Amino acid sequence: MAGVGQFERLVEEYGTKVFRLAYSMLGDRAAAEDLAQEVFLRIWKGLPGYRGEASLSSWVFAIARNTCLSHRRREASRRAASLDVPEVRAAAESLHARADGHGAQLEMRDLLGRIPEKYRRPLMLFYLEDRSYEQVAMILGLPMGTVKTYLHRGKKELGALAEARRKEGAPLCRALHSKT
Amino acid sequence: MPCPAFEDLILEYCEDGLAAAQRGRVEEHVAECPACRAFLELQRELDSALREAIGKPEPSAAFHQRILRRVASEAEEPRSWVPLILDAVGYSAIAALGSVVIQVSFTPAQFAWLMMGASAIFLWWLSWQSLREGL
């Protein structure tokens, strides 16, 4: 399984999904690409040891999740002194850089950064993966019922946050709640 | 507030996750319940706002090639001879010292110096083993 041709097919098949998983955790495209490269380097090194006990996709995404989580832990300890959530700030900065007049998007990204990560990640992947429960379940290694539960809890938390923002007069939340 | 029995069903309805029969059930209920209708509208707005905010970021065009180049460069990186040479020097020194100890009789002072030398070599070897991963 460790042939170069087979590895190329693997990159072709899973590259974008691994990128999206990294993006759902980091919120920054360039950083997600770098992290996805790291994932594939580990996959390459691990391929000779792959015995097929788990399906190839489960194996690939397990490595991807572990690599992303290790990265997060390293970043968290590196920035332990900061109260900022780095991926949210990076996402906000990248949006600021290219999105004058996209206040509503910024506001939604900000709200997304305020819900627990275990809800945020499936929520982001759901939209990145064309609203497919199955794809999110496969990438995160979760049962589909759990994915739906996390999605719905995330949306309910977002709704509550938007309601609180509406009371402060934020534009997106005013629009969201104008019909209620 | 939506009816508790319909809250998750409405969320799933907005995600196109319901079978036709359940969709019909939600639509019938929403037609009669203003609170659930408002919740459905809110979820549609939220869905659209999330879609816009998250967007559809794709990796750059060179992404796959960059992965393959990086893996190729790691795979082709030539192995350094330095670790092998240093290993050979260390093991030879240990072997030479061992053969001297076996063949020659020493005074206590000479033996103490010998042991200090052996300890120094051993410590050098330990440090080298911990460093060689980086070469």
Chai-1 contact restraints between the chains, C-beta under 6 A:
chainA,res_idxA,chainB,res_idxB,connection_type,confidence,min_distance_angstrom,max_distance_angstrom,comment,restraint_id
A,V11,B,H64,contact,1.0,0.0,6.0,A-B,restraint_1
A,V11,B,I67,contact,1.0,0.0,6.0,A-B,restraint_2
A,G15,B,H64,contact,1.0,0.0,6.0,A-B,restraint_3
A,F19,B,P59,contact,1.0,0.0,6.0,A-B,restraint_4
A,Y23,B,P57,contact,1.0,0.0,6.0,A-B,restraint_5
A,R29,B,P57,contact,1.0,0.0,6.0,A-B,restraint_6
A,E33,B,P59,contact,1.0,0.0,6.0,A-B,restraint_7
A,E33,B,F63,contact,1.0,0.0,6.0,A-B,restraint_8
A,Q37,B,I67,contact,1.0,0.0,6.0,A-B,restraint_9
A,Q37,B,R70,contact,1.0,0.0,6.0,A-B,restraint_10
A,F40,B,I67,contact,1.0,0.0,6.0,A-B,restraint_11
A,W44,B,V71,contact,1.0,0.0,6.0,A-B,restraint_12
A,Q105,B,E52,contact,1.0,0.0,6.0,A-B,restraint_13
A,Q105,B,A53,contact,1.0,0.0,6.0,A-B,restraint_14
A,M108,B,A49,contact,1.0,0.0,6.0,A-B,restraint_15
A,M108,B,A53,contact,1.0,0.0,6.0,A-B,restraint_16
A,R109,B,A53,contact,1.0,0.0,6.0,A-B,restraint_17
A,M124,B,I54,contact,1.0,0.0,6.0,A-B,restraint_18
A,Y127,B,L50,contact,1.0,0.0,6.0,A-B,restraint_19
A,Y127,B,R51,contact,1.0,0.0,6.0,A-B,restraint_20
A,Y127,B,I54,contact,1.0,0.0,6.0,A-B,restraint_21
A,H152,B,D8,contact,1.0,0.0,6.0,A-B,restraint_22
A,H152,B,L11,contact,1.0,0.0,6.0,A-B,restraint_23
A,K155,B,L11,contact,1.0,0.0,6.0,A-B,restraint_24
A,L176,B,E45,contact,1.0,0.0,6.0,A-B,restraint_25
A,K179,B,E41,contact,1.0,0.0,6.0,A-B,restraint_26
A,T180,B,A38,contact,1.0,0.0,6.0,A-B,restraint_27
A,T180,B,L42,contact,1.0,0.0,6.0,A-B,restraint_28
